[in-house]
Amino acid sequence: IGLGIQPPTPEWGAMLSGGRMFIRTAPHIATFPGVAIMITIFALNLLGDGMRDALDPRLKQ
């Protein structure tokens, strides 16, 4: 389709995809972007839980 970020721009998904073929010889190429994605998703999940706890009137009883 051609949508999305163009190739010279760094992107976590592209880094994971490119590091897939080097996973045995250089695991850090795929590991660091994967860990960054995991930490970001975990932080957003905690932020969402905190916002729900603070803003949900049913939980303030």
N, CA, C, O and CB atoms as a CASP TS submission, in Angstrom:
PFRMAT TS
TARGET T0000
AUTHOR 0000-0000-0000
METHOD Language model
MODEL 1
PARENT N/A
ATOM      1  N   ILE     1       0.834  -1.188   0.000  1.00  0.00           N
ATOM      2  CA  ILE     1       0.000   0.000   0.000  1.00  0.00           C
ATOM      3  C   ILE     1       0.872   1.242   0.000  1.00  0.00           C
ATOM      4  O   ILE     1       0.525   2.246  -0.622  1.00  0.00           O
ATOM      5  CB  ILE     1      -0.945   0.003   1.207  1.00  0.00           C
ATOM      6  N   GLY     2       2.009   1.183   0.697  1.00  0.00           N
ATOM      7  CA  GLY     2       2.909   2.331   0.716  1.00  0.00           C
ATOM      8  C   GLY     2       2.642   3.320   1.823  1.00  0.00           C
ATOM      9  O   GLY     2       3.214   4.410   1.828  1.00  0.00           O
ATOM     10  N   LEU     3       1.787   2.967   2.759  1.00  0.00           N
ATOM     11  CA  LEU     3       1.513   3.866   3.874  1.00  0.00           C
ATOM     12  C   LEU     3       2.515   3.629   4.994  1.00  0.00           C
ATOM     13  O   LEU     3       3.106   2.552   5.085  1.00  0.00           O
ATOM     14  CB  LEU     3       0.074   3.676   4.390  1.00  0.00           C
ATOM     15  N   GLY     4       2.706   4.619   5.836  1.00  0.00           N
ATOM     16  CA  GLY     4       3.595   4.463   6.980  1.00  0.00           C
ATOM     17  C   GLY     4       4.868   5.264   6.824  1.00  0.00           C
ATOM     18  O   GLY     4       5.012   6.089   5.922  1.00  0.00           O
ATOM     19  N   ILE     5       5.782   4.994   7.729  1.00  0.00           N
ATOM     20  CA  ILE     5       7.051   5.713   7.758  1.00  0.00           C
ATOM     21  C   ILE     5       7.972   5.160   6.676  1.00  0.00           C
ATOM     22  O   ILE     5       8.044   3.948   6.473  1.00  0.00           O
ATOM     23  CB  ILE     5       7.718   5.604   9.156  1.00  0.00           C
ATOM     24  N   GLN     6       8.666   6.043   5.992  1.00  0.00           N
ATOM     25  CA  GLN     6       9.567   5.639   4.924  1.00  0.00           C
ATOM     26  C   GLN     6      10.835   5.001   5.502  1.00  0.00           C
ATOM     27  O   GLN     6      11.196   5.307   6.639  1.00  0.00           O
ATOM     28  CB  GLN     6       9.925   6.847   4.041  1.00  0.00           C
ATOM     29  N   PRO     7      11.519   4.134   4.763  1.00  0.00           N
ATOM     30  CA  PRO     7      12.631   3.323   5.262  1.00  0.00           C
ATOM     31  C   PRO     7      13.777   4.021   5.996  1.00  0.00           C
ATOM     32  O   PRO     7      14.258   3.437   6.967  1.00  0.00           O
ATOM     33  CB  PRO     7      13.193   2.628   4.154  1.00  0.00           C
ATOM     34  N   PRO     8      14.255   5.195   5.637  1.00  0.00           N
ATOM     35  CA  PRO     8      15.387   5.713   6.415  1.00  0.00           C
ATOM     36  C   PRO     8      15.019   6.145   7.830  1.00  0.00           C
ATOM     37  O   PRO     8      15.909   6.348   8.655  1.00  0.00           O
ATOM     38  CB  PRO     8      15.997   6.874   5.695  1.00  0.00           C
ATOM     39  N   THR     9      13.737   6.290   8.130  1.00  0.00           N
ATOM     40  CA  THR     9      13.310   6.709   9.461  1.00  0.00           C
ATOM     41  C   THR     9      13.320   5.509  10.401  1.00  0.00           C
ATOM     42  O   THR     9      12.715   4.485  10.085  1.00  0.00           O
ATOM     43  CB  THR     9      11.901   7.355   9.413  1.00  0.00           C
ATOM     44  N   PRO    10      13.995   5.608  11.559  1.00  0.00           N
ATOM     45  CA  PRO    10      14.022   4.476  12.485  1.00  0.00           C
ATOM     46  C   PRO    10      12.638   4.207  13.073  1.00  0.00           C
ATOM     47  O   PRO    10      11.915   5.135  13.434  1.00  0.00           O
ATOM     48  CB  PRO    10      15.028   4.735  13.611  1.00  0.00           C
ATOM     49  N   GLU    11      12.289   2.955  13.162  1.00  0.00           N
ATOM     50  CA  GLU    11      10.999   2.534  13.679  1.00  0.00           C
ATOM     51  C   GLU    11      11.212   1.209  14.416  1.00  0.00           C
ATOM     52  O   GLU    11      11.930   0.333  13.934  1.00  0.00           O
ATOM     53  CB  GLU    11       9.931   2.394  12.526  1.00  0.00           C
ATOM     54  N   TRP    12      10.586   1.072  15.581  1.00  0.00           N
ATOM     55  CA  TRP    12      10.800  -0.132  16.392  1.00  0.00           C
ATOM     56  C   TRP    12      10.402  -1.406  15.657  1.00  0.00           C
ATOM     57  O   TRP    12      11.114  -2.408  15.726  1.00  0.00           O
ATOM     58  CB  TRP    12      10.019  -0.031  17.687  1.00  0.00           C
ATOM     59  N   GLY    13       9.288  -1.378  14.965  1.00  0.00           N
ATOM     60  CA  GLY    13       8.849  -2.563  14.223  1.00  0.00           C
ATOM     61  C   GLY    13       9.823  -2.937  13.120  1.00  0.00           C
ATOM     62  O   GLY    13      10.099  -4.117  12.903  1.00  0.00           O
ATOM     63  N   ALA    14      10.342  -1.940  12.427  1.00  0.00           N
ATOM     64  CA  ALA    14      11.323  -2.202  11.370  1.00  0.00           C
ATOM     65  C   ALA    14      12.631  -2.724  11.961  1.00  0.00           C
ATOM     66  O   ALA    14      13.286  -3.579  11.365  1.00  0.00           O
ATOM     67  CB  ALA    14      11.584  -0.925  10.548  1.00  0.00           C
ATOM     68  N   MET    15      13.012  -2.209  13.133  1.00  0.00           N
ATOM     69  CA  MET    15      14.225  -2.699  13.789  1.00  0.00           C
ATOM     70  C   MET    15      14.068  -4.161  14.192  1.00  0.00           C
ATOM     71  O   MET    15      14.993  -4.955  14.025  1.00  0.00           O
ATOM     72  CB  MET    15      14.555  -1.842  15.021  1.00  0.00           C
ATOM     73  N   LEU    16      12.894  -4.520  14.726  1.00  0.00           N
ATOM     74  CA  LEU    16      12.640  -5.913  15.083  1.00  0.00           C
ATOM     75  C   LEU    16      12.660  -6.801  13.850  1.00  0.00           C
ATOM     76  O   LEU    16      13.240  -7.887  13.872  1.00  0.00           O
ATOM     77  CB  LEU    16      11.298  -6.045  15.804  1.00  0.00           C
ATOM     78  N   SER    17      12.038  -6.351  12.789  1.00  0.00           N
ATOM     79  CA  SER    17      11.990  -7.132  11.559  1.00  0.00           C
ATOM     80  C   SER    17      13.385  -7.303  10.955  1.00  0.00           C
ATOM     81  O   SER    17      13.734  -8.389  10.492  1.00  0.00           O
ATOM     82  CB  SER    17      11.056  -6.467  10.547  1.00  0.00           C
ATOM     83  N   GLY    18      14.175  -6.240  10.959  1.00  0.00           N
ATOM     84  CA  GLY    18      15.529  -6.324  10.421  1.00  0.00           C
ATOM     85  C   GLY    18      16.455  -7.166  11.279  1.00  0.00           C
ATOM     86  O   GLY    18      17.355  -7.823  10.757  1.00  0.00           O
ATOM     87  N   GLY    19      16.248  -7.156  12.586  1.00  0.00           N
ATOM     88  CA  GLY    19      17.090  -7.935  13.484  1.00  0.00           C
ATOM     89  C   GLY    19      16.726  -9.396  13.556  1.00  0.00           C
ATOM     90  O   GLY    19      17.449 -10.188  14.161  1.00  0.00           O
ATOM     91  N   ARG    20      15.618  -9.766  12.950  1.00  0.00           N
ATOM     92  CA  ARG    20      15.151 -11.148  12.997  1.00  0.00           C
ATOM     93  C   ARG    20      16.146 -12.113  12.365  1.00  0.00           C
ATOM     94  O   ARG    20      16.328 -13.222  12.868  1.00  0.00           O
ATOM     95  CB  ARG    20      13.812 -11.265  12.302  1.00  0.00           C
ATOM     96  N   MET    21      16.791 -11.719  11.278  1.00  0.00           N
ATOM     97  CA  MET    21      17.726 -12.635  10.624  1.00  0.00           C
ATOM     98  C   MET    21      19.081 -12.703  11.343  1.00  0.00           C
ATOM     99  O   MET    21      19.881 -13.593  11.056  1.00  0.00           O
ATOM    100  CB  MET    21      17.934 -12.211   9.178  1.00  0.00           C
ATOM    101  N   PHE    22      19.348 -11.779  12.269  1.00  0.00           N
ATOM    102  CA  PHE    22      20.616 -11.779  12.998  1.00  0.00           C
ATOM    103  C   PHE    22      20.452 -12.227  14.448  1.00  0.00           C
ATOM    104  O   PHE    22      21.350 -12.010  15.261  1.00  0.00           O
ATOM    105  CB  PHE    22      21.235 -10.395  12.960  1.00  0.00           C
ATOM    106  N   ILE    23      19.334 -12.841  14.785  1.00  0.00           N
ATOM    107  CA  ILE    23      19.016 -13.140  16.176  1.00  0.00           C
ATOM    108  C   ILE    23      20.033 -14.095  16.812  1.00  0.00           C
ATOM    109  O   ILE    23      20.270 -14.015  18.017  1.00  0.00           O
ATOM    110  CB  ILE    23      17.621 -13.736  16.270  1.00  0.00           C
ATOM    111  N   ARG    24      20.625 -14.978  16.043  1.00  0.00           N
ATOM    112  CA  ARG    24      21.615 -15.912  16.610  1.00  0.00           C
ATOM    113  C   ARG    24      23.006 -15.291  16.734  1.00  0.00           C
ATOM    114  O   ARG    24      23.729 -15.585  17.686  1.00  0.00           O
ATOM    115  CB  ARG    24      21.697 -17.167  15.750  1.00  0.00           C
ATOM    116  N   THR    25      23.381 -14.454  15.803  1.00  0.00           N
ATOM    117  CA  THR    25      24.733 -13.889  15.826  1.00  0.00           C
ATOM    118  C   THR    25      24.818 -12.585  16.604  1.00  0.00           C
ATOM    119  O   THR    25      25.836 -12.310  17.239  1.00  0.00           O
ATOM    120  CB  THR    25      25.215 -13.662  14.417  1.00  0.00           C
ATOM    121  N   ALA    26      23.765 -11.779  16.566  1.00  0.00           N
ATOM    122  CA  ALA    26      23.750 -10.492  17.275  1.00  0.00           C
ATOM    123  C   ALA    26      22.361 -10.276  17.881  1.00  0.00           C
ATOM    124  O   ALA    26      21.560  -9.517  17.336  1.00  0.00           O
ATOM    125  CB  ALA    26      24.126  -9.310  16.310  1.00  0.00           C
ATOM    126  N   PRO    27      22.073 -10.938  19.003  1.00  0.00           N
ATOM    127  CA  PRO    27      20.721 -10.863  19.569  1.00  0.00           C
ATOM    128  C   PRO    27      20.322  -9.473  20.049  1.00  0.00           C
ATOM    129  O   PRO    27      19.132  -9.180  20.167  1.00  0.00           O
ATOM    130  CB  PRO    27      20.605 -11.820  20.710  1.00  0.00           C
ATOM    131  N   HIS    28      21.296  -8.615  20.326  1.00  0.00           N
ATOM    132  CA  HIS    28      20.964  -7.271  20.808  1.00  0.00           C
ATOM    133  C   HIS    28      20.228  -6.438  19.758  1.00  0.00           C
ATOM    134  O   HIS    28      19.524  -5.490  20.106  1.00  0.00           O
ATOM    135  CB  HIS    28      22.230  -6.548  21.234  1.00  0.00           C
ATOM    136  N   ILE    29      20.382  -6.779  18.488  1.00  0.00           N
ATOM    137  CA  ILE    29      19.718  -6.017  17.428  1.00  0.00           C
ATOM    138  C   ILE    29      18.200  -6.126  17.545  1.00  0.00           C
ATOM    139  O   ILE    29      17.491  -5.155  17.281  1.00  0.00           O
ATOM    140  CB  ILE    29      20.177  -6.508  16.046  1.00  0.00           C
ATOM    141  N   ALA    30      17.698  -7.284  17.932  1.00  0.00           N
ATOM    142  CA  ALA    30      16.252  -7.458  18.096  1.00  0.00           C
ATOM    143  C   ALA    30      15.820  -7.314  19.547  1.00  0.00           C
ATOM    144  O   ALA    30      14.664  -6.989  19.816  1.00  0.00           O
ATOM    145  CB  ALA    30      15.824  -8.816  17.571  1.00  0.00           C
ATOM    146  N   THR    31      16.728  -7.548  20.485  1.00  0.00           N
ATOM    147  CA  THR    31      16.354  -7.532  21.901  1.00  0.00           C
ATOM    148  C   THR    31      16.053  -6.126  22.393  1.00  0.00           C
ATOM    149  O   THR    31      15.038  -5.922  23.059  1.00  0.00           O
ATOM    150  CB  THR    31      17.460  -8.142  22.743  1.00  0.00           C
ATOM    151  N   PHE    32      16.893  -5.156  22.089  1.00  0.00           N
ATOM    152  CA  PHE    32      16.695  -3.802  22.606  1.00  0.00           C
ATOM    153  C   PHE    32      15.403  -3.152  22.114  1.00  0.00           C
ATOM    154  O   PHE    32      14.686  -2.574  22.930  1.00  0.00           O
ATOM    155  CB  PHE    32      17.865  -2.937  22.221  1.00  0.00           C
ATOM    156  N   PRO    33      15.066  -3.216  20.818  1.00  0.00           N
ATOM    157  CA  PRO    33      13.765  -2.667  20.414  1.00  0.00           C
ATOM    158  C   PRO    33      12.592  -3.427  21.031  1.00  0.00           C
ATOM    159  O   PRO    33      11.572  -2.826  21.366  1.00  0.00           O
ATOM    160  CB  PRO    33      13.642  -2.688  18.899  1.00  0.00           C
ATOM    161  N   GLY    34      12.733  -4.744  21.182  1.00  0.00           N
ATOM    162  CA  GLY    34      11.668  -5.532  21.808  1.00  0.00           C
ATOM    163  C   GLY    34      11.446  -5.145  23.255  1.00  0.00           C
ATOM    164  O   GLY    34      10.305  -5.036  23.704  1.00  0.00           O
ATOM    165  N   VAL    35      12.529  -4.937  23.988  1.00  0.00           N
ATOM    166  CA  VAL    35      12.419  -4.507  25.387  1.00  0.00           C
ATOM    167  C   VAL    35      11.838  -3.096  25.462  1.00  0.00           C
ATOM    168  O   VAL    35      11.036  -2.807  26.351  1.00  0.00           O
ATOM    169  CB  VAL    35      13.802  -4.558  26.086  1.00  0.00           C
ATOM    170  N   ALA    36      12.226  -2.226  24.555  1.00  0.00           N
ATOM    171  CA  ALA    36      11.678  -0.865  24.539  1.00  0.00           C
ATOM    172  C   ALA    36      10.173  -0.882  24.285  1.00  0.00           C
ATOM    173  O   ALA    36       9.430  -0.132  24.919  1.00  0.00           O
ATOM    174  CB  ALA    36      12.382  -0.014  23.469  1.00  0.00           C
ATOM    175  N   ILE    37       9.720  -1.723  23.368  1.00  0.00           N
ATOM    176  CA  ILE    37       8.284  -1.849  23.110  1.00  0.00           C
ATOM    177  C   ILE    37       7.576  -2.384  24.341  1.00  0.00           C
ATOM    178  O   ILE    37       6.516  -1.879  24.713  1.00  0.00           O
ATOM    179  CB  ILE    37       8.023  -2.767  21.902  1.00  0.00           C
ATOM    180  N   MET    38       8.146  -3.400  24.981  1.00  0.00           N
ATOM    181  CA  MET    38       7.535  -4.002  26.161  1.00  0.00           C
ATOM    182  C   MET    38       7.425  -2.998  27.307  1.00  0.00           C
ATOM    183  O   MET    38       6.385  -2.932  27.963  1.00  0.00           O
ATOM    184  CB  MET    38       8.340  -5.219  26.608  1.00  0.00           C
ATOM    185  N   ILE    39       8.463  -2.224  27.559  1.00  0.00           N
ATOM    186  CA  ILE    39       8.439  -1.226  28.635  1.00  0.00           C
ATOM    187  C   ILE    39       7.426  -0.125  28.322  1.00  0.00           C
ATOM    188  O   ILE    39       6.712   0.330  29.216  1.00  0.00           O
ATOM    189  CB  ILE    39       9.845  -0.616  28.841  1.00  0.00           C
ATOM    190  N   THR    40       7.360   0.304  27.068  1.00  0.00           N
ATOM    191  CA  THR    40       6.401   1.341  26.682  1.00  0.00           C
ATOM    192  C   THR    40       4.965   0.866  26.876  1.00  0.00           C
ATOM    193  O   THR    40       4.141   1.604  27.417  1.00  0.00           O
ATOM    194  CB  THR    40       6.622   1.755  25.225  1.00  0.00           C
ATOM    195  N   ILE    41       4.658  -0.342  26.447  1.00  0.00           N
ATOM    196  CA  ILE    41       3.304  -0.881  26.603  1.00  0.00           C
ATOM    197  C   ILE    41       2.962  -1.042  28.074  1.00  0.00           C
ATOM    198  O   ILE    41       1.838  -0.742  28.476  1.00  0.00           O
ATOM    199  CB  ILE    41       3.167  -2.229  25.878  1.00  0.00           C
ATOM    200  N   PHE    42       3.907  -1.510  28.890  1.00  0.00           N
ATOM    201  CA  PHE    42       3.675  -1.662  30.326  1.00  0.00           C
ATOM    202  C   PHE    42       3.416  -0.304  30.979  1.00  0.00           C
ATOM    203  O   PHE    42       2.521  -0.177  31.815  1.00  0.00           O
ATOM    204  CB  PHE    42       4.878  -2.353  30.996  1.00  0.00           C
ATOM    205  N   ALA    43       4.195   0.709  30.601  1.00  0.00           N
ATOM    206  CA  ALA    43       4.007   2.048  31.167  1.00  0.00           C
ATOM    207  C   ALA    43       2.655   2.636  30.768  1.00  0.00           C
ATOM    208  O   ALA    43       1.982   3.249  31.596  1.00  0.00           O
ATOM    209  CB  ALA    43       5.137   2.980  30.715  1.00  0.00           C
ATOM    210  N   LEU    44       2.254   2.458  29.524  1.00  0.00           N
ATOM    211  CA  LEU    44       0.946   2.954  29.091  1.00  0.00           C
ATOM    212  C   LEU    44      -0.186   2.216  29.796  1.00  0.00           C
ATOM    213  O   LEU    44      -1.219   2.811  30.104  1.00  0.00           O
ATOM    214  CB  LEU    44       0.797   2.811  27.574  1.00  0.00           C
ATOM    215  N   ASN    45       0.002   0.928  30.052  1.00  0.00           N
ATOM    216  CA  ASN    45      -0.993   0.155  30.785  1.00  0.00           C
ATOM    217  C   ASN    45      -1.121   0.668  32.216  1.00  0.00           C
ATOM    218  O   ASN    45      -2.235   0.819  32.718  1.00  0.00           O
ATOM    219  CB  ASN    45      -0.626  -1.335  30.784  1.00  0.00           C
ATOM    220  N   LEU    46      -0.008   0.934  32.871  1.00  0.00           N
ATOM    221  CA  LEU    46      -0.045   1.486  34.229  1.00  0.00           C
ATOM    222  C   LEU    46      -0.677   2.873  34.243  1.00  0.00           C
ATOM    223  O   LEU    46      -1.437   3.197  35.156  1.00  0.00           O
ATOM    224  CB  LEU    46       1.369   1.549  34.820  1.00  0.00           C
ATOM    225  N   LEU    47      -0.376   3.685  33.254  1.00  0.00           N
ATOM    226  CA  LEU    47      -0.977   5.011  33.152  1.00  0.00           C
ATOM    227  C   LEU    47      -2.491   4.911  32.984  1.00  0.00           C
ATOM    228  O   LEU    47      -3.238   5.650  33.626  1.00  0.00           O
ATOM    229  CB  LEU    47      -0.365   5.787  31.980  1.00  0.00           C
ATOM    230  N   GLY    48      -2.939   4.012  32.135  1.00  0.00           N
ATOM    231  CA  GLY    48      -4.372   3.815  31.938  1.00  0.00           C
ATOM    232  C   GLY    48      -5.064   3.321  33.195  1.00  0.00           C
ATOM    233  O   GLY    48      -6.167   3.765  33.510  1.00  0.00           O
ATOM    234  N   ASP    49      -4.423   2.398  33.924  1.00  0.00           N
ATOM    235  CA  ASP    49      -4.997   1.918  35.184  1.00  0.00           C
ATOM    236  C   ASP    49      -5.086   3.039  36.207  1.00  0.00           C
ATOM    237  O   ASP    49      -6.081   3.153  36.924  1.00  0.00           O
ATOM    238  CB  ASP    49      -4.165   0.763  35.745  1.00  0.00           C
ATOM    239  N   GLY    50      -4.060   3.859  36.278  1.00  0.00           N
ATOM    240  CA  GLY    50      -4.077   4.982  37.213  1.00  0.00           C
ATOM    241  C   GLY    50      -5.147   6.001  36.871  1.00  0.00           C
ATOM    242  O   GLY    50      -5.815   6.531  37.758  1.00  0.00           O
ATOM    243  N   MET    51      -5.311   6.275  35.586  1.00  0.00           N
ATOM    244  CA  MET    51      -6.362   7.215  35.172  1.00  0.00           C
ATOM    245  C   MET    51      -7.745   6.649  35.473  1.00  0.00           C
ATOM    246  O   MET    51      -8.636   7.378  35.907  1.00  0.00           O
ATOM    247  CB  MET    51      -6.239   7.538  33.671  1.00  0.00           C
ATOM    248  N   ARG    52      -7.924   5.357  35.244  1.00  0.00           N
ATOM    249  CA  ARG    52      -9.207   4.739  35.556  1.00  0.00           C
ATOM    250  C   ARG    52      -9.500   4.817  37.049  1.00  0.00           C
ATOM    251  O   ARG    52     -10.617   5.149  37.447  1.00  0.00           O
ATOM    252  CB  ARG    52      -9.225   3.282  35.089  1.00  0.00           C
ATOM    253  N   ASP    53      -8.511   4.515  37.871  1.00  0.00           N
ATOM    254  CA  ASP    53      -8.694   4.573  39.321  1.00  0.00           C
ATOM    255  C   ASP    53      -9.001   5.987  39.788  1.00  0.00           C
ATOM    256  O   ASP    53      -9.799   6.172  40.707  1.00  0.00           O
ATOM    257  CB  ASP    53      -7.454   4.051  40.031  1.00  0.00           C
ATOM    258  N   ALA    54      -8.385   6.982  39.176  1.00  0.00           N
ATOM    259  CA  ALA    54      -8.590   8.368  39.591  1.00  0.00           C
ATOM    260  C   ALA    54      -9.903   8.953  39.081  1.00  0.00           C
ATOM    261  O   ALA    54     -10.486   9.815  39.739  1.00  0.00           O
ATOM    262  CB  ALA    54      -7.442   9.219  39.112  1.00  0.00           C
ATOM    263  N   LEU    55     -10.376   8.506  37.933  1.00  0.00           N
ATOM    264  CA  LEU    55     -11.518   9.157  37.302  1.00  0.00           C
ATOM    265  C   LEU    55     -12.827   8.368  37.353  1.00  0.00           C
ATOM    266  O   LEU    55     -13.879   8.923  37.036  1.00  0.00           O
ATOM    267  CB  LEU    55     -11.188   9.438  35.896  1.00  0.00           C
ATOM    268  N   ASP    56     -12.795   7.105  37.737  1.00  0.00           N
ATOM    269  CA  ASP    56     -14.020   6.294  37.757  1.00  0.00           C
ATOM    270  C   ASP    56     -14.795   6.556  39.043  1.00  0.00           C
ATOM    271  O   ASP    56     -14.304   6.240  40.127  1.00  0.00           O
ATOM    272  CB  ASP    56     -13.686   4.783  37.626  1.00  0.00           C
ATOM    273  N   PRO    57     -15.992   7.125  38.948  1.00  0.00           N
ATOM    274  CA  PRO    57     -16.750   7.448  40.163  1.00  0.00           C
ATOM    275  C   PRO    57     -17.221   6.202  40.920  1.00  0.00           C
ATOM    276  O   PRO    57     -17.465   6.283  42.124  1.00  0.00           O
ATOM    277  CB  PRO    57     -17.951   8.303  39.804  1.00  0.00           C
ATOM    278  N   ARG    58     -17.352   5.074  40.260  1.00  0.00           N
ATOM    279  CA  ARG    58     -17.787   3.858  40.952  1.00  0.00           C
ATOM    280  C   ARG    58     -16.721   3.325  41.897  1.00  0.00           C
ATOM    281  O   ARG    58     -17.049   2.621  42.853  1.00  0.00           O
ATOM    282  CB  ARG    58     -18.155   2.786  39.944  1.00  0.00           C
ATOM    283  N   LEU    59     -15.462   3.639  41.655  1.00  0.00           N
ATOM    284  CA  LEU    59     -14.383   3.151  42.509  1.00  0.00           C
ATOM    285  C   LEU    59     -14.132   4.049  43.713  1.00  0.00           C
ATOM    286  O   LEU    59     -13.332   3.690  44.577  1.00  0.00           O
ATOM    287  CB  LEU    59     -13.116   3.021  41.707  1.00  0.00           C
ATOM    288  N   LYS    60     -14.782   5.197  43.800  1.00  0.00           N
ATOM    289  CA  LYS    60     -14.532   6.145  44.892  1.00  0.00           C
ATOM    290  C   LYS    60     -15.433   5.913  46.098  1.00  0.00           C
ATOM    291  O   LYS    60     -15.485   6.766  46.985  1.00  0.00           O
ATOM    292  CB  LYS    60     -14.718   7.558  44.397  1.00  0.00           C
ATOM    293  N   GLN    61     -16.127   4.815  46.161  1.00  0.00           N
ATOM    294  CA  GLN    61     -17.029   4.553  47.289  1.00  0.00           C
ATOM    295  C   GLN    61     -16.279   4.192  48.535  1.00  0.00           C
ATOM    296  O   GLN    61     -16.891   3.942  49.574  1.00  0.00           O
ATOM    297  CB  GLN    61     -17.995   3.451  46.951  1.00  0.00           C
TER
END
